[in-house]
């Protein structure tokens, strides 16, 4: 396993996952709910930034690796899944939204693995729709974690709107990837 800055950033993202979760389980005597909300949101934002930076640096500095290509999406899915479970536990999103998003991630990961095993991974390569879905999630989740109003912006309301947009994009992108893979699925069934 190569150890370079992009890989280090991916590992940082993985380490931040239990911190995001743990903040919300601290007693009120240790950290107020408002402070928990802001700290959890900022930890998630830092993790999301590492997601944007690690891939860019790996490509720019030619430090890509097979292990990094495997670990990066795993870290992303763990981060989003953990945050969604926290949000369900806090009552800030319904379980249906979390199920849609987490279910799509599992489905498309399995699809990509299967397509790679038959030598057709490029037909389900990440495209603009998947990236748009990720952006919507990365905007919605910290707003819902913060769950506060700041300078007149109601983060709960904006986050709820964004998470519904993310859910629609999630279903749309899943259908897109499944349709791209359908000829291979049909031919090999």
KEKE-3310 file (N, C-alpha, C; in steps of 0.2 Angstrom, whole numbers, plus 5000, padded with zeros to 4 digits):
npx = (5004:5004:5010:5006:5001:4988:4983:4984:4975:4963:4963:4962:4949:4942:4945:4939:4925:4920:4921:4912:4900:4902:4902:4888:4884:4889:4886:4875:4881:4894:4895:4886:4870:4869:4882:4887:4880:4886:4899:4899:4894:4905:4916:4911:4911:4925:4929:4922:4929:4942:4938:4936:4949:4959:4957:4960:4973:4979:4978:4984:4997:5001:4999:4991:4983:4979:4974:4971:4961:4951:4949:4945:4932:4925:4928:4920:4907:4906:4907:4896:4885:4886:4884:4871:4864:4866:4858:4845:4844:4843:4832:4831:4830:4820:4819:4817:4823:4837:4838:4836:4847:4858:4855:4856:4870:4876:4870:4875:4889:4891:4886:4896:4907:4904:4903:4917:4922:4918:4925:4920:4919:4920:4908:4900:4906:4910:4900:4893:4881:4881:4891:4885:4875:4882:4887:4875:4872:4883:4881:4869:4870:4879:4872:4860:4866:4871:4859:4854:4850:4857:4863:4850:4848:4840:4846:4841:4829:4834:4843:4835:4828:4838:4842:4832:4833:4845:4841:4832:4841:4849:4841:4839:4852:4855:4846:4851:4864:4861:4854:4864:4872:4863:4863:4875:4871:4859:4865:4873:4865)
npy = (4994:5010:5025:5041:5058:5059:5046:5047:5057:5050:5041:5049:5054:5042:5040:5051:5048:5040:5051:5060:5053:5050:5063:5066:5058:5063:5068:5081:5088:5088:5093:5105:5104:5112:5115:5102:5100:5110:5106:5093:5095:5103:5093:5084:5092:5094:5081:5079:5088:5082:5072:5078:5083:5073:5064:5072:5077:5064:5061:5072:5072:5060:5049:5038:5023:5005:5001:5013:5017:5008:5011:5024:5026:5018:5024:5035:5031:5025:5036:5044:5035:5033:5046:5048:5038:5043:5055:5050:5044:5055:5060:5069:5066:5055:5037:5031:5040:5038:5024:5024:5031:5024:5011:5012:5015:5003:4995:5000:4999:4985:4982:4988:4981:4968:4971:4975:4962:4955:4962:4974:4987:5000:5004:5007:5018:5032:5046:5063:5063:5055:5062:5074:5070:5066:5079:5085:5077:5080:5093:5094:5085:5091:5102:5097:5090:5101:5109:5121:5139:5151:5167:5170:5159:5144:5130:5117:5117:5120:5110:5099:5100:5099:5086:5079:5082:5076:5063:5060:5062:5052:5040:5042:5042:5029:5022:5026:5020:5007:5005:5007:4996:4986:4979:4970:4963:4957:4949:4940:4933)
npz = (5000:4995:5003:5003:5001:4995:4998:5012:5015:5012:5022:5033:5031:5034:5047:5053:5052:5064:5073:5069:5071:5085:5091:5092:5102:5114:5131:5136:5146:5143:5130:5122:5114:5102:5100:5097:5085:5077:5077:5073:5060:5054:5055:5046:5035:5033:5031:5019:5011:5010:5002:4990:4987:4988:4977:4967:4969:4968:4955:4949:4954:4949:4958:4959:4963:4964:4976:4982:4973:4976:4990:4991:4986:4996:5008:5006:5005:5017:5025:5021:5023:5037:5042:5038:5045:5058:5056:5054:5067:5074:5070:5060:5046:5037:5038:5025:5016:5019:5017:5003:4998:5004:4999:4985:4984:4988:4979:4966:4969:4970:4957:4949:4953:4948:4935:4932:4934:4923:4913:4909:4915:4912:4906:4917:4922:4933:4930:4926:4932:4943:4950:4952:4961:4972:4975:4979:4990:4999:5001:5007:5019:5029:5032:5038:5048:5055:5058:5062:5063:5054:5051:5046:5037:5036:5040:5042:5035:5022:5021:5021:5009:5000:5003:4998:4985:4982:4984:4974:4963:4966:4964:4950:4945:4948:4940:4928:4928:4929:4917:4908:4910:4907:4894:4896:4907:4903:4892:4899:4908)
capx = (5000:5008:5008:5007:4996:4981:4981:4984:4969:4958:4963:4959:4942:4940:4946:4934:4919:4918:4921:4906:4895:4903:4900:4881:4882:4891:4881:4874:4885:4901:4895:4878:4867:4870:4889:4887:4878:4891:4906:4898:4894:4912:4920:4909:4914:4932:4930:4920:4934:4947:4936:4937:4956:4963:4957:4963:4980:4982:4978:4988:5004:5002:5000:4985:4985:4973:4971:4968:4955:4947:4948:4942:4924:4923:4928:4915:4901:4905:4906:4889:4881:4886:4880:4863:4861:4865:4852:4839:4843:4842:4825:4831:4828:4816:4823:4816:4828:4843:4837:4836:4854:4863:4854:4859:4877:4877:4868:4880:4896:4890:4886:4903:4912:4902:4905:4924:4924:4917:4929:4915:4919:4920:4901:4897:4911:4907:4898:4891:4875:4884:4895:4879:4872:4887:4887:4869:4873:4889:4879:4863:4871:4881:4866:4856:4870:4871:4852:4853:4848:4863:4862:4844:4847:4837:4850:4837:4825:4838:4846:4829:4827:4844:4843:4827:4836:4850:4837:4830:4847:4852:4837:4840:4859:4855:4843:4856:4870:4858:4852:4871:4874:4858:4865:4879:4867:4855:4869:4876:4860)
capy = (5000:5016:5030:5047:5063:5057:5041:5049:5061:5045:5038:5054:5053:5036:5041:5056:5045:5039:5057:5063:5050:5051:5070:5067:5054:5066:5070:5088:5092:5089:5098:5107:5101:5117:5114:5096:5101:5113:5102:5087:5097:5105:5087:5081:5096:5093:5075:5080:5092:5078:5068:5082:5084:5067:5061:5077:5076:5058:5061:5078:5070:5053:5045:5034:5016:5001:5001:5020:5017:5004:5013:5031:5026:5014:5029:5040:5027:5024:5043:5046:5030:5034:5052:5047:5034:5048:5059:5046:5043:5062:5062:5074:5063:5048:5031:5030:5043:5034:5018:5025:5033:5018:5005:5014:5015:4996:4992:5002:4996:4978:4982:4990:4975:4963:4973:4974:4955:4953:4966:4980:4992:5007:5005:5010:5023:5038:5052:5069:5063:5053:5068:5079:5067:5067:5086:5087:5074:5084:5100:5092:5082:5095:5107:5093:5089:5108:5109:5127:5144:5155:5173:5170:5153:5139:5124:5111:5117:5119:5103:5094:5101:5096:5079:5076:5082:5070:5056:5060:5061:5045:5035:5044:5039:5022:5019:5027:5015:5000:5005:5006:4989:4981:4974:4965:4959:4953:4944:4935:4930)
capz = (5000:4995:5008:5000:5003:4993:5002:5019:5016:5012:5029:5038:5030:5037:5055:5055:5053:5071:5076:5067:5075:5092:5094:5094:5108:5120:5135:5136:5151:5140:5124:5121:5107:5097:5099:5094:5079:5073:5077:5068:5053:5052:5054:5040:5029:5032:5028:5012:5007:5009:4997:4984:4986:4988:4970:4962:4970:4966:4948:4947:4955:4947:4963:4959:4965:4964:4983:4983:4969:4980:4997:4991:4987:5002:5013:5004:5006:5025:5028:5020:5027:5045:5043:5036:5051:5063:5055:5055:5074:5077:5068:5055:5040:5038:5036:5018:5012:5021:5013:4996:4997:5005:4995:4979:4985:4989:4972:4961:4970:4967:4949:4947:4955:4944:4928:4932:4934:4916:4909:4906:4920:4909:4904:4923:4925:4936:4926:4928:4936:4949:4953:4954:4966:4977:4977:4983:4997:5002:5003:5012:5025:5034:5034:5042:5055:5059:5060:5065:5058:5054:5047:5042:5033:5040:5038:5042:5029:5016:5020:5019:5002:4996:5003:4993:4978:4982:4984:4967:4959:4968:4960:4943:4943:4949:4934:4922:4928:4927:4910:4904:4911:4905:4889:4898:4912:4899:4889:4904:4912)
cpx = (5004:5005:5010:5001:4989:4979:4980:4977:4963:4957:4960:4952:4939:4940:4941:4927:4916:4917:4914:4900:4896:4901:4893:4879:4886:4886:4881:4879:4892:4901:4887:4876:4869:4878:4890:4885:4883:4897:4905:4897:4901:4916:4918:4911:4921:4933:4928:4926:4940:4945:4937:4945:4960:4963:4961:4970:4983:4983:4984:4996:5005:5003:4994:4988:4978:4970:4968:4961:4949:4945:4944:4934:4921:4923:4922:4908:4900:4904:4898:4884:4881:4883:4873:4860:4861:4859:4846:4838:4841:4835:4825:4830:4824:4821:4822:4821:4835:4843:4839:4844:4859:4861:4856:4867:4879:4876:4874:4887:4896:4890:4893:4908:4910:4904:4913:4926:4923:4921:4925:4914:4917:4912:4897:4902:4907:4906:4896:4885:4877:4888:4890:4876:4876:4887:4881:4869:4878:4886:4873:4865:4874:4876:4862:4859:4870:4864:4850:4851:4854:4862:4855:4843:4845:4841:4845:4832:4829:4841:4841:4828:4832:4844:4837:4829:4841:4846:4835:4836:4850:4848:4839:4847:4859:4852:4848:4861:4867:4856:4859:4873:4870:4860:4870:4875:4863:4859:4872:4871:4858)
cpy = (5006:5021:5037:5052:5061:5051:5043:5053:5056:5042:5043:5054:5048:5037:5047:5053:5044:5046:5061:5060:5051:5058:5070:5062:5057:5068:5078:5092:5092:5094:5099:5104:5106:5116:5107:5096:5104:5109:5096:5089:5099:5099:5084:5085:5095:5086:5075:5084:5087:5073:5071:5082:5078:5064:5066:5077:5070:5058:5066:5076:5063:5048:5040:5027:5012:5001:5008:5020:5013:5008:5020:5030:5022:5020:5034:5037:5026:5031:5045:5042:5032:5041:5052:5043:5039:5053:5056:5045:5049:5064:5068:5072:5057:5043:5029:5033:5040:5028:5019:5026:5027:5012:5006:5013:5007:4993:4994:5000:4989:4978:4983:4984:4970:4965:4973:4967:4952:4958:4972:4985:4999:5009:5008:5015:5029:5043:5058:5068:5060:5058:5073:5076:5067:5074:5088:5083:5078:5091:5099:5090:5087:5100:5103:5092:5096:5109:5116:5133:5149:5161:5173:5163:5148:5132:5118:5111:5116:5112:5098:5094:5098:5089:5075:5076:5077:5064:5055:5058:5054:5040:5036:5041:5032:5019:5020:5022:5008:4999:5004:4999:4984:4976:4969:4961:4954:4947:4939:4932:4923)
cpz = (5000:5000:5005:5003:5001:4997:5010:5020:5016:5019:5034:5037:5034:5045:5057:5055:5060:5075:5075:5071:5082:5095:5096:5100:5114:5125:5135:5140:5148:5134:5123:5114:5101:5095:5095:5087:5074:5072:5072:5061:5050:5051:5048:5034:5028:5029:5020:5008:5006:5003:4990:4982:4985:4980:4966:4963:4967:4958:4945:4948:4953:4952:4964:4960:4965:4971:4984:4979:4972:4986:4996:4991:4993:5007:5012:5006:5014:5028:5027:5023:5034:5046:5042:5042:5057:5062:5056:5063:5077:5075:5063:5048:5041:5035:5028:5014:5013:5017:5006:4994:4998:5001:4988:4979:4985:4982:4967:4963:4968:4960:4946:4948:4949:4936:4927:4931:4927:4911:4906:4911:4917:4907:4910:4926:4928:4930:4929:4933:4943:4953:4956:4961:4972:4980:4981:4990:5001:5005:5009:5019:5030:5036:5039:5049:5059:5062:5064:5060:5059:5049:5043:5038:5038:5037:5038:5036:5022:5015:5018:5012:4998:4997:4999:4986:4977:4981:4977:4962:4960:4964:4952:4941:4943:4942:4928:4922:4926:4920:4906:4905:4909:4899:4891:4903:4908:4895:4893:4909:4910)
residu = (UNK:UNK:UNK:UNK:UNK:UNK:UNK:UNK:UNK:UNK:UNK:UNK:UNK:UNK:UNK:UNK:UNK:UNK:UNK:UNK:UNK:UNK:UNK:UNK:UNK:UNK:UNK:UNK:UNK:UNK:UNK:UNK:UNK:UNK:UNK:UNK:UNK:UNK:UNK:UNK:UNK:UNK:UNK:UNK:UNK:UNK:UNK:UNK:UNK:UNK:UNK:UNK:UNK:UNK:UNK:UNK:UNK:UNK:UNK:UNK:UNK:UNK:UNK:UNK:UNK:UNK:UNK:UNK:UNK:UNK:UNK:UNK:UNK:UNK:UNK:UNK:UNK:UNK:UNK:UNK:UNK:UNK:UNK:UNK:UNK:UNK:UNK:UNK:UNK:UNK:UNK:UNK:UNK:UNK:UNK:UNK:UNK:UNK:UNK:UNK:UNK:UNK:UNK:UNK:UNK:UNK:UNK:UNK:UNK:UNK:UNK:UNK:UNK:UNK:UNK:UNK:UNK:UNK:UNK:UNK:UNK:UNK:UNK:UNK:UNK:UNK:UNK:UNK:UNK:UNK:UNK:UNK:UNK:UNK:UNK:UNK:UNK:UNK:UNK:UNK:UNK:UNK:UNK:UNK:UNK:UNK:UNK:UNK:UNK:UNK:UNK:UNK:UNK:UNK:UNK:UNK:UNK:UNK:UNK:UNK:UNK:UNK:UNK:UNK:UNK:UNK:UNK:UNK:UNK:UNK:UNK:UNK:UNK:UNK:UNK:UNK:UNK:UNK:UNK:UNK:UNK:UNK:UNK:UNK:UNK:UNK:UNK:UNK:UNK)
# end
